[in-house]
Amino acid sequence: MAPRELLRAHRTCTTCPYCGVGCGVAVTREAGDDGENTSACGDEQHPANLGRLCVKGSALAETLGERDRLLRPRLRGADCDWETAMDFMAARFAETIAEHGPDSVAFYLSGQLLTEDYYVANKLMKGFIGSGNVDTNSRLCMSSAVAAYKRALGADAVPCNYEDLEQADLVVLVGSNAAWTHPVLFQRMQAAQTRLVVIDPRGTATSDMADMHLAIAPGSDAALFSGLLNYLATTGCLDREFINQHTSGFEGALAAAADWPLEKTAQACGLHTGEVRAFFQAFAETDRTVSFYSQGVNQSSSGTDKNNAIINCHLATGRIGRPGCGPFSITGQPNAMGGREVGGLANMLAAHMDFRADHIDRVGRFWQAENIARRPGLKAVDLFRAVECGEIKAIWIMATNPAVSMPDAGRVTRALQQCPLVVVSDCVANTDTARCADLLLPATTWAEKDGTVTNSERRISRQRSFLPAPGEARHDWQIICDLAERLGHGDAFRYQKPVEIFREHAALSGFENRGERAFDISALAGITPRQYDQLAPLQWPVNRDNPAGTPRLFTDRRFFTDSGRARFVTIEPRAPTQRRSESFPLWLNTGRLRDQWHTMTRTARARKLLDHTELPELRLSPADASTYQVEDGQLAEIASSHGRMRARVLVDASQRAGELFAPIHWSESLAGLSRVSALAGAVTDPHSGQPEFKQVPVQLHPLRAKAYLSLACPPATAARVGGLMEDMTASGELLHWYRVPCEGGDRFELALSLPTDCRALARQLVPEDSVPLRWQRLQLLQSERWLVHTDTLQLLLFSASHWRQLPDRRAMERWLLQPLPDQPAQLLRRAAPASAMVCSCMQVSREQIETAISDGAASVEALGEQLGCGTNCGSCKPELAALLRAQARDVA
């Protein structure tokens, strides 16, 4: 650690580790009277965000620390040293390859890895082990967009940049709740006063702020855009010059689209003809139009076709390669695109080269790899099926949690449990996937990693470390190179620093590239360590012709196809592969929440990010609530033919009847029966291999809890809660539980099928020992409160017949940190009912906001001036606006 005086106001500019926006973050470390303090704010010089951060980015400093970190290698549950761990791993991989061939092993990677990590992993497996079995969790979020870009444009080349969102007169958001999932970009659209059309089956924070919302039937996107292409042709709104000079395949695409007149399109989409016509007219009349699309389009068994249906409309109007125009796929992870650049997908080789004979020869010569893989590997769903059936006998999973995120997650978990060798390298010790591992390897994370990432607009940014690696954690690229050395490939993996890997990656991108490959950063192949450290964000291509980078592609109207023309793709819209039935009559849609990220291994460490929503929820319409006799706040179980999950019901008027929504974030380490991915079948798009997550047929059953418990306890007591819950689950007493990690311990929330003896339960959790315990109890009308303490708090236990009677949870958590008062029983009387938090940044509750509105605050700006809500990251502004509208309706 640097001397204290050197830490005073030390500033590091790095990149946010969350979504694909790739925001710049300025981290400041300084010494204070209470030790070293770290804070994070937006980097005003970074072109992706210009100083803005969402609520997750604003809370990054709160995710630091060693709690729950994996700090040493762990072999079969016991800590070991690195030599033992790597000897074991190398021996098992070598034995497996020798006995069963290179295709018996696999790597499964993550968009959380840096480009340098990705590059060496891909090089080792495809170049030297000789198998194509490298895939990534990016397969789950953007591989359909990749396949569509390659079909239409000849390359995985996003044509737009973020400035296009501000220069456009119309932005069409398709399957994107950008106000929550990409809030910084959404704020840029709002600031530019761009007209917004949202195409989404459900009402969201984004649709609430839009000029037009088309609540289409689930899975009908391709029909809508086929209808749009037909409308553009029949109303004379085509750019014939562009079509004739710069495209191919138009007549076939148009002939297929002719089957989708306005009335048929509206019927297929579950919309009124008038609202479809209004959208078509807006698109036709607005030259500067960006289509901005995400998982709602991609996560489908026909996701690639949906992408191409959108791209077709841009090609037909020549709206590509110009300011304020283009089909813009937004990625979900900070380095999903970096993984695409190096070949992190199983059907790619490296540097945007595929498994073509000339590409294999070229990459093999560059790497000097005689054993290079000669065919694609298995895509994610097929890869884990191969684990299940024993074809893959050794798998290394890096920085991701497939036991939660993969479809049919229960089956994936069972496959990993029976696999002969599962290695997991991660920064956290307790994930659903880590529980399946034979060997756990401690890896560095965001604050300690050093390298590059590429965001959704092709912008390469530096991720710079500002903390030393904790414990014995190592960088992923170092662990990979260590394995390569032990497998006999050390000469090709002698990297000492990330800059050396980056230089090789850049050189490969330009190797024998005569302009036919879009990805080319060869101008950076000779970058010095100092230049690498100081590298400013820039967009590829970065080569001799574009040494400063390229903000917008296809300005010259030349595409990366053999003919140089963009290709129209003939689309035949298809319904979701998974179908509703009498047994499973409801559609389940899945997605993200405002304040959470992936499986919460990072965001759950920032306590305030759980204030907005701290438990798995299930949104359904008032009509469905009536049909299934469930109330707002009641527990319910949903089930498919693959699995089940439990969550608390939230009755939401913006949901369509027959359609449910559940967030993706919770895992079995944070809540019981909470993995929404366990319900989805392993159904994939035939072109991209991306799973269908957005249309899952399910059934719903209400659950009747007779008692609710809220427990706050320090770590020693919390360790006993898990065993107690296992016993209660086995007996059928425990219907649902979730855990909230908090400073000083954990809080557990339990829903029980029967009333319980709170004193007996408390004695199980805090057994009498050599230290005398003090027990205090308060009995209220419908609740019971217990306090168990010595000199410090050991357990707070509150029980009630309804969860709304439980106290303010944040108060319970604070008591874990504060000294006990002279009369500890006061804690039992102070507890007030909880109030939902709306603004996580400024800790402003719904009750405070509604009071301010009643007192006269009539706008989002007025609420910000009075309470501070919405003045930091702005992510809560849609909800503030909704509360204002609700109050106005109540008054009316």
ABEGO torsion letter per residue (X at the ends): XBBAAAABGBBBBBBBABBAAGBBBBBBBBBBAAEBBBBBBBBAABAAAGGBBBAAAAAAAAABEABGBBABBBBGGBBBBAAAAAAAAAAAAAAAAAAAEAAABBBBBBAABBAAAAAAAAAAAAAAAGBABBBBAAAAAAAAAAAAAAAAAGBBBBABBAAAAAABABBBBBGBBAAAABAAAAAAAAAAGBBBBBBBABBBAAAAABABBBBBBBGAAAAAAAAAAAAAAAAGABBAAAAAAABBGAAAAAAAAAABBAAAAAAAAGBBAAAAAAAAAAAAABABBBBBBBAAAABBAAAAAAAAAAAAAAAAAGBBGBBGBEBBBBBABAAAAAAAAAGABAABABGGBBBBAAAAAAAAAAAGBAABBABBBBBAAAAAAAAAAGABABBBBBGBBAAAABBGAAAAAAAAAABABBBBBBABABBAAAAABABBBBBBBAAABBEBBBBAAGBBBBBBBABBBBEABBBAAAAAAAAAAAAGAAAAAABABAAAAAAAAAAAAABGBAGABABBAAAAAABBAAAAAABBBBBOBBBAABAAEBABBGAAGBBABAAGBBBBBBBBBBBBABBBBAABABBBBBBBBAABBEAGAAAAABAAAAAABABBBBBBBAAAAAAAGBBBGBBBBBBBAABBBBBBBBBBAABBBGBBBBBAABBAAABBGABAAAABBBBBBAAAGBBBAABBBBBBBBBBBABBBBBBBBAAAAAAAAAAAAAAAAAGABABBBBBBBBGEBBBBBBBABBBBAAAAAAAABBBBABBBBBBBBBBAABBBBBBBBABBABBBBBBABAAABBBAAAAAAAAABBBBABAAAAAAABBBBBBBABAAAGBBAAAAAAAAAAGBABAAAAAAAAGBGABAGAAAAAAAAAAAAAAAAAX
